[in-house]
Amino acid sequence: MTMNRRAVLKSIAALPSAFTIPAAAAPVAAVAAPAERDAVLWASIRAWEAARAALDAEMASKRGTGEDIDDELSAAELDAAITLVATVPQTLEGLFALILATQGFDPWFFEDESQGFSFALSLAESVKALKVRA
């Protein structure tokens, strides 16, 4: 018996109703959305961006005046950057967000060996975790 195209398509269309897929639906429901899984990362990115914006505003207001910038603002931006690079992304989206966020860092940031190592470790841990989930 040969089947024509219409019969094959009709058979394929009937498959979802013939098979129940509760096992496939459970993991999807159990897995958090990417933003939820990377909530700590996104909070770290926002904290660094806020600290950087405050520092940039301070530098702009002091430019040309000869006055020193507020050390607390500078330290807050550095602390936020250090926290950010030590945060391990849990999703591919988070991994890309971390990499893109670091493009806004001052060029000297990664000259400190421990900060560069911390960043590399975060990236490696994230890739390893993503590979396990894939």
C-alpha positions in Angstrom: 0.0 0.0 0.0 1.4 3.3 -1.0 0.5 6.4 0.9 -0.1 9.7 -0.8 1.1 13.0 0.6 -2.2 13.8 2.2 -2.3 10.5 4.1 1.2 11.0 5.4 0.4 14.6 6.6 -2.8 13.4 8.2 -0.8 10.7 10.1 1.8 13.2 11.2 -0.9 15.6 12.4 -2.5 12.9 14.5 0.8 12.1 16.4 0.5 14.8 19.1 -3.0 13.7 20.1 -1.9 10.0 20.1 1.1 10.6 22.4 0.9 12.4 25.7 4.0 14.4 26.7 3.7 15.1 30.4 7.3 14.1 31.0 8.5 16.8 28.5 6.3 19.4 30.0 7.5 19.0 33.5 11.2 20.1 33.0 10.0 23.1 31.1 7.8 24.2 33.9 10.5 23.4 36.5 13.2 25.5 34.7 13.2 29.1 35.7 13.2 31.8 33.0 16.8 33.0 32.1 16.3 36.3 33.9 15.2 34.5 37.0 18.1 32.1 36.9 20.5 35.0 36.5 18.9 37.4 39.0 22.1 37.8 40.9 24.0 38.6 37.7 21.5 41.2 36.5 21.5 42.8 40.0 25.3 43.0 39.8 25.2 44.5 36.3 22.6 47.1 37.5 24.7 47.9 40.6 27.9 48.4 38.5 26.0 50.5 35.9 24.6 52.7 38.7 28.1 53.0 40.4 29.7 53.8 37.0 27.1 56.4 36.2 27.6 58.1 39.6 31.4 58.1 39.0 31.0 59.4 35.5 28.8 62.3 36.7 31.3 63.1 39.4 34.2 63.1 36.9 32.2 65.3 34.5 31.4 67.8 37.3 35.0 68.0 38.4 36.6 68.1 34.9 38.7 71.2 34.5 38.3 72.3 38.1 41.4 70.7 39.4 39.4 69.1 42.2 39.7 65.4 43.1 36.9 63.0 42.5 35.1 61.5 45.5 37.1 58.4 46.6 34.0 56.7 47.8 32.4 56.9 44.4 35.6 55.5 42.8 35.8 52.7 45.4 32.1 51.9 44.9 32.5 51.5 41.2 35.6 49.3 41.6 33.8 47.1 44.2 30.8 46.8 42.0 33.0 45.8 39.1 34.9 43.2 41.2 31.5 41.7 42.4 30.3 41.6 38.8 33.2 39.7 37.3 33.0 37.2 40.2 29.4 36.4 39.5 28.9 33.2 37.5 26.2 33.5 34.8 23.7 30.7 34.8 22.4 31.1 31.3 23.9 31.8 27.8 22.1 35.1 27.9 23.7 36.0 31.2 27.1 34.9 29.9 26.8 37.3 26.9 25.5 40.1 29.2 28.5 39.7 31.5 30.9 39.9 28.6 29.2 42.9 27.2 29.1 44.7 30.6 32.8 44.3 31.0 33.3 46.3 27.8 32.4 49.4 29.9 35.2 48.8 32.4 38.2 51.0 32.5 41.1 49.5 30.5 43.3 49.1 33.5 40.7 46.9 35.4 42.0 43.6 34.0 45.7 44.6 34.6 45.2 43.4 38.1 45.9 39.7 37.9 43.3 38.6 40.5 40.5 40.4 38.7 41.4 38.9 35.4 41.6 35.5 37.0 38.2 36.0 38.7 36.6 36.9 35.4 38.1 34.0 33.6 37.0 31.7 36.3 33.4 33.0 36.2 33.3 32.5 32.4 34.7 29.0 32.7 32.3 28.0 35.4 29.4 29.4 33.4 30.4 27.5 30.2 30.9 24.3 32.2 27.4 24.7 33.8 25.8 25.5 30.4 27.5 22.4 28.8 26.1 20.2 31.6 22.6 21.5 31.0 22.7 21.3 27.2 
